[in-house]
Amino acid sequence: MASFTRTAKGWRAAVAVRGTRDTKTFTTKAEAVAWAAARETQIRQGESAPTDTLKTLDEAFHRYLKEVSVHKRGHRMEGHRLAAIADHVVGGRRLGSLPLSEVSSDVLGQWRDLRLRGTFAANFADKVKGASVIRELNLLSHVFTTARREWKWIVKSPTTDVRRPKGSAPRDRRISEDEIDRLCVALGFDESPVTTRSGVVAVAFLFAIETGMRAGEICGLRRDDIKGRVAHLPRTKNGTKRDVPLSTRALELIALMPAGDAVFDITAASLDALFRKAKARCQIDDLKFHDTRHEAITRLAKRLNVLELARVVGHRNLNELQTYYNETAEELSKKLQ
């Protein structure tokens, strides 16, 4: 059982479990309570390591990336996110340098508010929306849950009591035929066989609208994955395989690509960079490559029922289709005539 005593230098925590006693002094009582809880767990589990070896957030991130994140498709992006979080400064201290016992819900709450507000001095130069913070909190939650369940480094995840900000409204951006034409012109595509990287981007853009495939799925598509009128995706964003039926137009677009093992032979990063440049030349605002998925699903919904549509685009939860299906009220009204 733990006890806490006020001293001239702060608070002294004392634990006694199974005949083992230990004490340590902290600046605040909250730090003393967190340490005592962690130390009691160590003693009950038969650990005799000195308390000054308590792991830091940097160490937790490093082990998570090495043992858990490496098995995910998005492990590189997770690495960037965790590195950025570790370098954020809260209360004058770099988060990654904090012992896990000091990473409290209060600290993470301050981090959340700084992230939403943005402040250059604390390395929060980019003000982000609630959806971004929610994604980062979910990642942190998995790190702490793994540290608690598997590594036995902590007793409780500090993210449990952290309030999540309000999420952003789903995007409902449609792509007009005029914008499609302007982008194709900017990329130098005229329905002829492709000979330039800009042409590859144009065909990938049109192919995405036709199939609803994500940028990463398109960039990873290989000739061997196409059997007749079906593109087999061995591994998608959610970790499962998926078969995508190909329309006549989709097959025509593939036929315009140069011969090679990879259909599009371009990385997702290059695709995004060239698409952004073309968009800027066209003076098209607020358009992302991923908006092609919204456009594709809305178009496919006119030809497929909801179960067929979910299978094509890879949604297990039918409610997710509400996020991407963006038929306008005017278009729906025509079906009621």
Secondary structure by P-SEA (a helix, b strand, c coil): cbbbbbccccbbbbbbcccbbbbbbcccaaaaaaaaaaaaaaaaacccccccccccaaaaaaaaaacccccccaaaaaaaaaaaaaacccccccccccccccccaaaaaaaaaaaaaccccccccccccaaaaaaaaaaaaaaaaaacccccccccccccccccccccccccccccaaaaaaaaaaacccccccccaaaaaaaaaaaaaaccccaaaaaacccccccccbbbbccccccbbbbbbbcaaaaaaaaacccccccccccaaaaaaaaaaaaaaaccccccccaaaaaaaaaaaacccaaaaaaaaccccaaaaaacccccaaaaaaaac
